[in-house]
Every structure is written in C-alpha cells, then in structure tokens.
Amino acid sequence: MGAVTDRLAELGVELPEVVPPLAAYVPAVVNGNLVFTSGQLPMSGGQLPATGKVGEGDGLVSADDAKTYARTCALNALAAARSVIGSLDRVTAVVKVTGFVASDPSFTAQAAVINGASEFLGEVFGDAGVHARSAVGVAVLPLDSPVEVEVILAFA
C-alpha cells in the first residue's frame, strides 16, 4: 500500500463505488498527468442525504450539514479519480477544487461550506492537498442537491 491508501485507512475512510453519471458524461477523464472529475454530488448509497438550498431558517439545509456534504462530494471525486488512474497513491497534488452551493438568496458563506471538501483533501494528501479553489453560490443543482464539487488532481 502507499501513503494515500494508508492515510485513508488511518482516517477510517473507505472509498465508495463510483457514482454513476446522471446524464451524458463520464465521472472522470485523464488528460496528460491530470485527472478532471465531473461534478460530484454528496451521494451515499445511491441517495442524497438532503435536498434544497443552503442557508439559515426553516426548510433550509444548514451550513454545517452542507459542509459535511461537501466532504462527501470530495470523497466521491476521489473514487471517480481512482477509477481512471488505478490508485490514489499516484496522486502528486490536488490542483483545483470547484464547489457549488445551492444557496438561499441571503446565504453568503459558500467558502465555509466548500471547506468541507478542502479540509478533507488536506487530511488525505497533506501538503499535496493544498489547492486553488472556487466556491460559487448557485440557484439550483442537479437533483436539488445542496452542494456539488469537482476536483483536478495531478498524478505520476
């Protein structure tokens, strides 16, 4: 086993099966020494843990819950990446994370939500997990998901 595989085991994290695409795309592609994942939803066991907009108030997904879902999105992105490169031990850097948050109009803490993905990638990859990032508020996401994350990884 390699460092990343060992680190996932230390964290008690098991990579899930790759989430099947919802439309006409693939979960991840390789170009040169980069892996580009498609946007990953926080699917677990074939289901979304919650739906709706992120914000404060009745009927909204809390920012804390959405942060946890962003972590799940990153985990799903790692599963997609592994499916095309064979092993996450080949990853040399997390290059870029783009996170989308289905936001209530008054919600402005998208960056804090996407920290769920960024912090998880840092736990897994250490210094190689430091990355560029965008956190974007949007009106709606596929299946009414509260969050979606895509990742670009470098590998050897």
GIHURA-V236244 format. One record per residue. RES is the residue in one letter. PHI is phi in radians with two decimals (none if undefined). Layout:
BEGIN
res = [RES RES]
phi = [PHI PHI]
END
This chain:
BEGIN
res = [M G A V T D R L A E L G V E L P E V V P P L A A Y V P A V V N G N L V F T S G Q L P M S G G Q L P A T G K V G E G D G L V S A D D A K T Y A R T C A L N A L A A A R S V I G S L D R V T A V V K V T G F V A S D P S F T A Q A A V I N G A S E F L G E V F G D A G V H A R S A V G V A V L P L D S P V E V E V I L A F A]
phi = [none -1.90 -1.05 -1.22 -1.03 -1.10 -1.14 -1.05 -1.10 -1.03 -1.37 1.26 -1.84 -1.97 -1.19 -1.36 -1.14 -1.13 -1.22 -1.11 -1.05 -1.56 -2.65 -1.55 -2.79 -2.00 -1.12 -2.79 -2.36 -1.87 -2.41 1.11 -1.82 -2.06 -1.95 -1.90 -1.62 -1.23 -1.02 -1.92 -1.58 -1.42 -1.18 -2.50 1.10 1.38 -2.28 -1.43 -1.27 -2.83 -2.30 1.98 -1.48 -1.63 2.97 -1.93 2.28 -1.07 1.41 -1.90 -1.39 -1.21 -1.07 -1.12 -1.13 -1.08 -1.08 -1.10 -1.16 -1.11 -1.07 -1.09 -1.02 -1.11 -1.07 -1.12 -1.15 -1.13 -1.08 -1.11 -1.10 -1.03 -1.12 -1.88 -2.02 1.57 -2.66 -1.26 -1.15 -1.40 -1.22 -1.83 -2.87 -1.56 -1.53 -2.64 -2.14 -2.11 -2.10 -2.07 -2.15 -1.23 -1.97 -1.04 -0.94 -1.59 -1.48 -2.26 -1.80 -1.01 -1.05 -1.14 -1.14 -1.24 -0.98 -1.02 -1.29 -1.10 -1.12 -1.09 -1.09 -1.14 -1.08 -1.32 -1.83 1.07 -1.04 -1.24 -1.56 -1.28 -2.52 -1.36 -2.76 -2.22 -2.22 -2.10 -1.50 -2.31 -1.29 -2.76 -2.16 -0.92 1.03 1.13 -1.10 -1.32 -2.51 -2.61 -2.34 -2.16 -2.35 -2.03 -2.08 -1.70 -2.56 -1.94]
END
